[in-house]
Amino acid sequence: MRRKSFDVLFATKTGMGWLAQHPTLWRSLFYFVISMGAFTGVCTNIAFADQYLWVRLGVLLGVLSAHLLIIIVFGCFLHGLIDACGGGSGNVWGLLCIMGFTTLPFLVLTPLALMAMRLGGMAVLVLPIACILGYIWCVYLLMRAVEAVYLLNFRQAFVVVVFALYYGH
């Protein structure tokens, strides 16, 4: 499990290639919940520390549900865009099974968020930097996922993902 996570994060061509050949939605959902749950949980538990536990849990579940919905909708949109443009032979199931792995950078950045939220003051400015860095890393992993699932080269995957992000907004 650690080796797959390492390959997805740092040896992306190998990691995404393996995931494209062995798609598992449950494993993807597990990595999504662990990654985004830890990062969001750190931020919401410290930000809402004076609230009841059920309020903090509700905020955490709401944020996780919103992120999951965004990933699913964007994955389907990306598949439709690639299909409409005559992209490679891929399937939406394979892409959705990899989308949860693209949130793994947030698991790596969780200690940075903990430091930023715990120290307070000017250290809170580290949190937006961590979020921006995490989302850029996620977009890079998304490009690698599109490359692996749809048998495109990296340049084509880059253009499709950037266009989808631009067009989706």
N, C-alpha and C positions, 0 to 999 in steps of 0.2 A: 504494500500500500504506500509506503513512504517512497519507494523507487518510482512508482507511477506518478505520484505528486511531483517529485523532483523532475522527472522527465517532462511533465506537462509545463512546469514553470520555467525550466532552464534549458532543456533540450527539446524544444517545442516541436520540431519536425518529427522526431522519433515518438514523442509522447502522443501527439495528436494522431499520427499515423496508426499507432496501436489502438487508440480509442475509436478511430473510425472503423477498424476491423472488428472490434468487440463492443458494440454499443449496448449500454445498460442504463436504463432510465433511473433505476433505484440508486445505483452508485452515483450517478450525476446529481440526483436530488440530495443524497447524503453529503456530498462535497459542497453543494450549494448551501445547505443548512448549516454545516460546520463553518464554512468560510464567512458567509454573510451574517450568520447568527452570532458568531464570536465578535466580529467587528461592530455590528450594530448593537449587540448586547452590552458591550463595554461602554459604548457611547450613551445609550439610553439609560442604563443602570446608574451611571454616574450623574448624568444630566437630570434624571428624575429620582434622585436618591431620597428625597424627602416624601415621595409618594408611596402609596401602598404597593406591595409586591404584585398584586393582580393588575394594577395600572401599568406598572413597568412591563409586565408580561404581555399585556394587551398592546402596548405601543410596539414592543419587539415583534409580536406576531403580525401586527398591521404593516410594519415596515418590510418584514420578510415576505408577506403575501404580495405587497405591491411590487417588490423587486422580482419575485417569481413570475408575476403576471407580465411585467415588462419584458423579461427574458423570453417567455413563451411567445408573446406577440411579436417581438422583434425577430425571433428565430423563424416564425412562420412568414413574416414579411420578407425577410432575407431570402428564404427559400423561394417564395413567389417571384421575387425580383430576379434571382438567378435563373429560374425556370423561364420567365418571360424573355430574358435576354439570351436564351439559348445556351445556358451554362452547361457544365459537365454533368455527368450522370451521377446524381446524388439523391438522397432522400431526406425528407424533413425529419423523420424519426432519428436518423443518424446524427443530424445537426442538433436536434433537441437533446439527444443523449450526451452530447459533448458540451452544450451550453452551460451546464452546472459547473464543469471544470474550469470554465473561463473566469469564475469568481475566486479561484484559489489565491490570487494576489492579496485579497483582503485578509486571508488567514495569516499571510506573512506580515502584513502591515498592522495586525491587531495589537502587538506590543507598542507600536508607535502611537496608536490611538489611545491606548491605556495611559501612556506617559502624558500625552497631551491633555486628556480629560482629568487625570489625577492631579497634575501639577497646577492646572488652572493658570490664570494670569496670561502672560504673553505666550506660554506654551500651547495654549488653545489654538494659536495660529498654525501649529503644526498639523492639526486635524484636516483643514482644507487641502493642505499640500499632500497629505497622505491619501485623501480621497481622489484628488486629481491624478496622482501617481498610480493609484490602484485602478482607476478607470482607463487610463492610457494603457496600462499593462493588460487589462481585460480586453481592450479593443485589439491589441496585438495578438493575444491568444485567440480571439474571435477570427482574426484573419487567418491564423494558422489552422483553425478548425474548418473554416470554409475551404481552405486549400486542401485539407486532408479528405473532407467528405465529397467535395465536388470535383476533385482531380484537376484543379486549376493550379497555375503557378502563383507564386506569392504576389507578383505585381497585379495580376488579375483579381486576386482575392482582396488586395489592398484597395483597388479601385471600387470594387463592388461594395465592400464594407463602408468605406468613406462616403460613397454615394448614398447608401442606405441610411447612414447616420445623418447626412445632410438633408436628404429627402424626407426622412422620418420626422424631422422637426419642422 
